[in-house]
Structure formats: C-alpha cells, structure tokens
C-alpha cells in the first residue's frame, strides 16, 4: 500500500514539530523530583507525549525515565526505539545549536539527526497509517528514551516495568539495516603521583564533554620555575607551530595557560574528528622531555595512546570480518599536580570479548603505574542477514530507494541491543555526512520526509500479518 500521499499532506507539520523538538536543549542535567535527567530532558518527553495524545494515540510517562506512544490492537507489539536526549552542543557552530534554523533545505541543531528528527518522523509515520483507517492486528509502540547518550537508565527502567516488543527497529543509525553493532566499553585510566617540585608542574588539565564524543577542546594550566619560564613558552610555541596544532598560549607570571581546539565527532568514528586532549598531551610530553622533566601520566598517555584511534599502542588493536576494526577514543580528562584520570570509549568487533580487551590493556599499562577501571559496558549485537526482521526491512528500503546494497555493521551503539529481535534502521542515508555529535548537525528536510515514508511502510509490513 502507498502511504506517501498521507505523509506529503503532513509535510509542514513534520517540519514544525521537528523544529520545536530541537529547540528544547535536552542535555542531561541534575535530577529533580519526577525528572531524573533534569528539566529540559523532561520537557522534551512531555512535548512529544502531548503531540502524540493530540493525534489520538495512547501515551504513558514511565516515572520520568522513559515514555511511549501507542496505537493498534492485538497481542503482539511492534517497537520503534528512539531517544530524546542529546549530547552537549560543543562549540563553533555556524548556526545556533538549539534554534532549529532552516538553511538550504536543512534543519540545523543538536539532535536534529540524533535522534529527534527521526523520532518525529516515526510518530508521523504512525499517524499516516492511522489516517488511512487501516485496522492493525498488532500494536505499534514508539518508545522514547531519555538517557541514551549516557547511562541507559531509561531502558533499564522500561525493561523492569513495561512490556518488551516482539520485534523492533531504531532509527538511530544509518541505512540500510544495521545487523551488527560493535561492543562498547568505557574504561577509566587513573594514577596518583607527585609533581610538586617538577620544573614544569601540572596545575590543571580539563577536557571533553562525554566519553562518546571526540573532544573539541582541552584546557591546561602549567607552572614553570622562573629561570626557565620564557624558554618553556618559546619551546611550546615552536612545538605547536611545527605540528600544526590549534593551541592557544597565554603566559602570566609563572603560569602558562593552554587551550587546544579540535573537531568533535561521534566516539564510534574517532578518526573523523580531531582530539583536542590528545594533541595537548602530545605537546606537553614533548615539551617536558626537552627539559628532562616528566609526569608519569602524561608519559603513559603519549606512549600508549598518543594520537591513535585504533588502540594499537595500548595493546588492543583488533578486527574481524563482520564489523571491522576496534576504535579507541579518549573523551574526557581531568588532572592536577597529584592525580590524573582519562576516560576511553572503545568500540570492539562483535566476535571478541570485553574481558580479552581488559586483559591486554592491563598487561600493557602495568609498567606505568596506571590503573584501569571498567565503567560501562554494552555487549555486541549480531543479527544474521537472513533473519526475517532484517529481510522485511531490507525489502522496504530497497522498494523505496532502489538501492540494493547489503545490511551493514557499525561501531555505534543503539537501543537495538537492549531487546531480542531488534535492529537499527535509518535515519542517515548512504552518502550523507556523519553528523551525530558534531558541530552543525542537521537533517535535510527531504531526508526527514523520506524517512517518514520508509517508517510508514516498515510499520505496515511488520504489523500487517
């Protein structure tokens, strides 16, 4: 059945609703009563639940952790898994990150692609089916998480209290179907030391927003003994110039402030960003080496991480034929004169185990006196290409686009791995830039509408039998 006419009639409403969602700066904040992820994240949930209710759907707010919008009848439940929280905007946007301005047919803003635009597209896809008057013998539920970008508390609460879908897809990645997702683990590297009497003393290092973002800025303040102060300043400037890094220097009395500027990218594709933390640490290490002084954590960072994004020097480089190479991203750092810690976001191939990675890293870092702690872990997802869910969604995609490429594997992590019989499906089309977690994130209006049409057919195909 062709639902495109119903979608085209709603074009202006789809655009307007996406803009209104993007204008809510739903970055996780301190919890409030009934709002475990803060005021703005809660506002995003209330907005879309009210929108769904106005369309005649059933809605539920699950204690402020997660919500859903549902229609249809029957025993079986089709799930659409989306999230409304966003990562921090970062810096250097061409257009304001929470204004949802339209330029050249694109809606700009944090979350426009990841994942608010696709969530709105899924809701209007449900409305398109409802408007036709077709009776479904399965229920369709749009599940709206609020903590996808950090701890997944929302999904844990949902699984404790609500019904799991029989099959599901999440529009939180790329087309065509994502049948495999790498495992994801965050490790904290930390060390106590004493640098009180060092020629070059670390006062503070601070950088990054989230482990799953390539950090676009990092700040450091160092203290230098007076007799070498001017010489160290000159050396730092020469190092930065030689390497072509974008690092500002400001000297005041016996202290030097450095600010490194990088380029944000999603933690699953760290090679597409410029890691400001890593650049700053490389410069500090080389400068200290020039004056026969050292900081043990900076030495560890330089020799085991450096500018790499594949984990080779820290001992965990690996790959498989299903999902490709491991990726390694340092997303956060904090240090002072006595202590340092950094958090790595690692995406590992689906045929490997997290325990093996931990053991390899542990062996490598022991000689530096650095310790490692596992913070969060999500096991890999693998659904065979011949699975009926994959086949049905691939047929929908090919019918709409004429593109006959095969299902793919990614390094990103989606809600699909939280349930049985679930995969990621959309929302970025082949050839479109990777914009999640980057500055100037946008969703093209044409893509937003095409997504709505694809989701409409996908829902129908999954729910009609």
QUICORDA-V701725 format. One record per residue. RES is the residue in one small letter. SS is DSSP state (hx for helix, st for strand, lp for the rest). D_LAST is the distance of its C-alpha to the last C-alpha in Angstrom with 1 decimal. Layout:
BEGIN
RES;SS;D_LAST + RES;SS;D_LAST
END
This chain:
BEGIN
x;lp;13.7 + x;lp;17.0 + x;lp;17.5 + x;hx;20.9 + x;hx;23.0 + x;hx;21.8 + x;hx;22.6 + x;hx;25.9 + x;hx;26.9 + x;lp;26.7 + x;hx;28.7 + x;hx;31.8 + x;hx;30.0 + x;hx;28.1 + x;hx;31.5 + x;hx;33.3 + x;hx;31.0 + x;hx;31.1 + x;hx;34.9 + x;hx;35.2 + x;hx;33.2 + x;hx;35.3 + x;lp;38.5 + x;lp;37.9 + x;lp;39.6 + x;lp;37.2 + x;st;39.1 + x;lp;39.3 + x;lp;42.6 + x;lp;44.4 + x;lp;42.5 + x;st;43.2 + x;lp;42.6 + x;lp;38.8 + x;st;38.4 + x;lp;38.4 + x;lp;38.2 + x;lp;40.6 + x;hx;40.8 + x;hx;39.3 + x;hx;36.1 + x;hx;35.7 + x;hx;36.2 + x;hx;33.4 + x;hx;31.0 + x;hx;32.4 + x;hx;32.2 + x;hx;28.5 + x;hx;27.6 + x;hx;29.8 + x;hx;28.1 + x;hx;24.7 + x;hx;26.2 + x;hx;27.7 + x;lp;24.4 + x;lp;23.3 + x;lp;21.3 + x;st;21.9 + x;st;24.1 + x;st;26.0 + x;st;29.0 + x;st;29.3 + x;lp;33.1 + x;lp;33.6 + x;lp;32.0 + x;st;28.5 + x;st;26.3 + x;st;22.8 + x;st;21.2 + x;st;17.9 + x;st;15.9 + x;lp;12.9 + x;lp;12.5 + x;lp;11.1 + x;lp;12.1 + x;lp;10.4 + x;st;12.1 + x;st;11.6 + x;st;15.2 + x;st;17.4 + x;st;20.8 + x;st;23.9 + x;st;27.5 + x;lp;30.2 + x;lp;33.4 + x;st;35.4 + x;lp;38.2 + x;lp;41.7 + x;lp;42.5 + x;lp;45.4 + x;lp;48.1 + x;lp;49.2 + x;lp;46.3 + x;lp;47.1 + x;lp;45.4 + x;lp;45.1 + x;lp;42.2 + x;lp;41.1 + x;lp;41.8 + x;lp;38.8 + x;lp;41.0 + x;st;39.7 + x;st;41.6 + x;lp;40.9 + x;lp;37.3 + x;st;36.6 + x;st;36.1 + x;st;38.4 + x;lp;38.3 + x;lp;37.5 + x;lp;33.8 + x;hx;32.9 + x;hx;30.9 + x;hx;30.8 + x;hx;28.7 + x;hx;29.2 + x;hx;28.3 + x;hx;24.9 + x;hx;24.3 + x;hx;25.2 + x;hx;23.0 + x;hx;20.0 + x;hx;21.0 + x;hx;21.5 + x;hx;18.2 + x;hx;16.7 + x;hx;19.2 + x;hx;18.4 + x;hx;14.9 + x;hx;16.5 + x;hx;19.2 + x;hx;17.1 + x;lp;16.3 + x;lp;12.6 + x;lp;11.2 + x;lp;8.5 + x;lp;7.4 + x;lp;8.1 + x;st;11.6 + x;st;12.9 + x;st;16.4 + x;st;19.1 + x;st;21.5 + x;st;25.0 + x;st;27.6 + x;lp;31.3 + x;lp;32.9 + x;lp;31.1 + x;lp;34.3 + x;lp;36.4 + x;lp;35.7 + x;lp;32.0 + x;hx;33.2 + x;hx;30.4 + x;hx;27.7 + x;hx;29.8 + x;hx;30.1 + x;hx;26.3 + x;hx;25.7 + x;hx;28.5 + x;hx;27.4 + x;lp;23.7 + x;lp;20.2 + x;lp;19.0 + x;lp;15.6 + x;lp;13.3 + x;st;13.0 + x;st;15.1 + x;st;17.1 + x;st;20.5 + x;lp;22.2 + x;lp;25.5 + x;st;26.6 + x;st;26.3 + x;lp;24.2 + x;lp;22.7 + x;st;20.8 + x;st;23.3 + x;st;22.7 + x;st;26.1 + x;st;28.3 + x;lp;31.9 + x;st;33.3 + x;st;35.2 + x;st;38.4 + x;st;41.1 + x;st;44.7 + x;st;47.8 + x;st;51.0 + x;st;54.1 + x;st;57.8 + x;st;61.0 + x;lp;64.1 + x;lp;67.4 + x;lp;68.4 + x;lp;71.0 + x;lp;73.8 + x;lp;72.0 + x;lp;73.4 + x;st;70.0 + x;st;68.3 + x;st;64.6 + x;st;64.6 + x;st;60.9 + x;st;57.9 + x;st;54.7 + x;st;51.7 + x;lp;47.9 + x;lp;45.2 + x;lp;42.4 + x;lp;42.1 + x;lp;39.0 + x;st;41.1 + x;lp;43.8 + x;lp;46.8 + x;lp;48.3 + x;st;51.5 + x;st;53.8 + x;st;57.2 + x;st;60.1 + x;st;63.6 + x;st;66.2 + x;st;69.9 + x;st;72.5 + x;lp;76.1 + x;hx;78.5 + x;hx;80.4 + x;hx;77.3 + x;hx;75.4 + x;hx;76.1 + x;hx;75.7 + x;hx;72.2 + x;hx;71.2 + x;hx;72.3 + x;hx;70.7 + x;hx;67.3 + x;hx;67.5 + x;hx;68.4 + x;hx;65.5 + x;hx;63.0 + x;hx;64.4 + x;hx;64.5 + x;hx;60.8 + x;lp;59.6 + x;lp;57.9 + x;lp;57.5 + x;st;59.4 + x;st;61.8 + x;st;65.0 + x;st;67.0 + x;st;70.2 + x;st;72.0 + x;lp;75.0 + x;lp;74.0 + x;st;70.2 + x;st;67.8 + x;st;64.4 + x;st;61.8 + x;st;58.5 + x;st;56.1 + x;st;53.6 + x;lp;50.5 + x;st;47.2 + x;lp;44.0 + x;lp;40.8 + x;st;37.8 + x;hx;38.9 + x;hx;36.5 + x;hx;38.5 + x;hx;42.0 + x;hx;43.6 + x;hx;42.5 + x;lp;44.6 + x;st;48.3 + x;lp;48.9 + x;hx;51.8 + x;hx;52.4 + x;hx;52.9 + x;hx;55.2 + x;hx;57.3 + x;hx;57.6 + x;hx;58.7 + x;hx;61.4 + x;hx;62.6 + x;hx;62.8 + x;hx;64.8 + x;hx;67.1 + x;hx;67.8 + x;hx;68.5 + x;hx;71.1 + x;lp;73.0 + x;lp;72.7 + x;lp;70.7 + x;lp;67.3 + x;lp;64.5 + x;hx;62.7 + x;hx;59.2 + x;hx;59.7 + x;hx;60.9 + x;hx;57.8 + x;hx;55.6 + x;hx;57.4 + x;hx;57.6 + x;hx;54.1 + x;lp;52.0 + x;lp;54.0 + x;lp;51.9 + x;lp;49.4 + x;lp;45.6 + x;lp;44.8 + x;lp;46.6 + x;lp;49.0 + x;lp;52.3 + x;lp;50.9 + x;lp;49.7 + x;lp;45.9 + x;lp;45.2 + x;lp;42.3 + x;st;39.4 + x;st;36.8 + x;lp;35.0 + x;lp;31.5 + x;lp;32.4 + x;st;36.0 + x;st;39.0 + x;lp;39.7 + x;st;40.6 + x;st;43.2 + x;st;43.9 + x;st;46.6 + x;st;45.3 + x;st;47.9 + x;st;51.5 + x;st;54.2 + x;st;57.8 + x;lp;61.3 + x;lp;64.7 + x;lp;63.7 + x;st;59.9 + x;st;57.0 + x;st;53.3 + x;st;50.5 + x;st;46.7 + x;st;44.8 + x;st;41.1 + x;st;40.1 + x;st;36.9 + x;st;37.0 + x;lp;35.2 + x;lp;32.2 + x;lp;34.2 + x;lp;37.1 + x;lp;37.8 + x;hx;39.2 + x;hx;42.0 + x;hx;43.3 + x;hx;43.6 + x;hx;45.4 + x;hx;47.9 + x;hx;48.6 + x;hx;49.3 + x;hx;51.4 + x;hx;53.6 + x;hx;54.1 + x;hx;55.1 + x;hx;57.4 + x;hx;60.5 + x;hx;60.0 + x;lp;60.0 + x;lp;56.6 + x;st;54.0 + x;st;50.2 + x;st;47.7 + x;st;43.9 + x;st;42.5 + x;st;38.7 + x;st;36.3 + x;st;32.7 + x;lp;31.6 + x;lp;30.0 + x;st;26.3 + x;st;25.2 + x;lp;21.7 + x;lp;22.0 + x;lp;21.1 + x;lp;19.0 + x;lp;16.6 + x;hx;12.9 + x;hx;13.0 + x;hx;16.1 + x;hx;15.0 + x;hx;12.0 + x;hx;14.5 + x;hx;17.2 + x;hx;15.6 + x;hx;15.2 + x;hx;18.8 + x;hx;20.2 + x;hx;18.8 + x;hx;20.5 + x;hx;23.6 + x;lp;24.4 + x;lp;25.4 + x;lp;24.7 + x;lp;26.2 + x;lp;24.9 + x;lp;23.5 + x;st;26.5 + x;st;28.3 + x;st;30.1 + x;lp;32.8 + x;lp;31.3 + x;lp;29.7 + x;lp;26.6 + x;hx;24.7 + x;hx;22.2 + x;hx;24.7 + x;hx;24.6 + x;lp;21.2 + x;lp;19.4 + x;lp;16.6 + x;st;17.9 + x;st;19.5 + x;st;21.4 + x;st;20.3 + x;lp;23.0 + x;st;24.9 + x;st;28.0 + x;lp;27.8 + x;lp;29.9 + x;lp;33.5 + x;lp;33.4 + x;lp;36.0 + x;lp;35.3 + x;lp;36.2 + x;lp;34.8 + x;lp;37.9 + x;lp;40.2 + x;lp;42.5 + x;lp;41.5 + x;lp;37.8 + x;st;35.8 + x;st;32.6 + x;st;33.0 + x;hx;31.7 + x;hx;30.2 + x;hx;28.2 + x;hx;27.2 + x;hx;25.7 + x;hx;24.1 + x;hx;22.5 + x;hx;21.1 + x;hx;19.6 + x;hx;18.1 + x;hx;16.7 + x;hx;15.2 + x;hx;13.3 + x;hx;12.4 + x;hx;11.1 + x;hx;8.9 + x;hx;7.6 + x;hx;7.1 + x;hx;5.8 + x;lp;3.8 + x;lp;0.0
END
